[in-house]
Amino acid sequence: MFGTDDDSYKSLAAYLYVLKVSNPSTLIDIKTETEENGFRRFLYMFLAFGASIDGFRYLRRVIVVDGTHLTGKYKEVLLTASG
């Protein structure tokens, strides 16, 4: 919400680390690639809160997948899945 998109991507790894420390059963996976100039480029991430994982067995067997096209500097697709 505040700052640039670049600033948000730079602080993403630190945010996920703090999230994992405070919620040990949370699953997190972040993928980056290192470019020739040494710059680490964000590719994608996966996040599943531990409470959501524990509660998944009690849900009805419905999974909703949705996506939206992002605008601005990063013209990618944000894909979400919910149960």
N, C-alpha and C positions, 0 to 999 in steps of 0.2 A: 504494500500500500504506500509505503514511503520509500523514496530512493528510486534507483534505476533497476531495470531487469538484471543487468550485469551484477549489481550489488547483491541482489537476491540470490542469484546462482552461486556467488562466491561464498555466501554464508549458509548455504544449504547443507553442506557436510557437517558443519558445527551444530546446526539445529538438529539434524538427525542423530548425531552422537548424544546430545543432551536428552533427546526423546528416548533413546534406547536405554540410557542410564536410569532415567526415572521410570521407565516401563520395561522391565527386563524381558517380558514374554513377547514384546513387540518384534515383528520381523521387518527388517529394513535391508534393501539392496539398492545401491546406487552405482551406475555405470558411467564412466568417463573415458575419454581417450586423450592421449598426449600427442599434441601436434609437433611438427618439426622444430618449432621455435620454443618448445618446452611448456607451452600453454596447455592447461588441462581443460578440455571441452566437455561439458555436460551432455550426456546422451539420453539417459532415462533413469527412472527410479521406481521402486516398488515399496509400498508401505502398508502394513497390516497391523493394527493395534491389537495387543494381546487380549483385551476384553472382547474385541470383535471376533477373534479366533476362537475363544472359549465359548462365545454365544452362538457361533455359526451352526452348531449341531442342533440347536433348538429352533432354527428358522424354518419356515416353509421352503420347499424346494423351488424357489424362484430367484433367479439372478437377472438383474437388469444391467445392461451395458449401454453406455451413452458416450458420445464424443462430440467435441466442439472444435471448430477451427479457430486458432489464435490469430490475433492481428498484431500489428506493431512490428518491432524488429525481428521477433522470432515467429515466423509463420509456420507453425507446426500444428499438430492435432493433440488435444488433451483427451485421453480416453479414461473413463471411469467404469468400475463394475461395483455393484452393490447387491446385497442379499436381503 
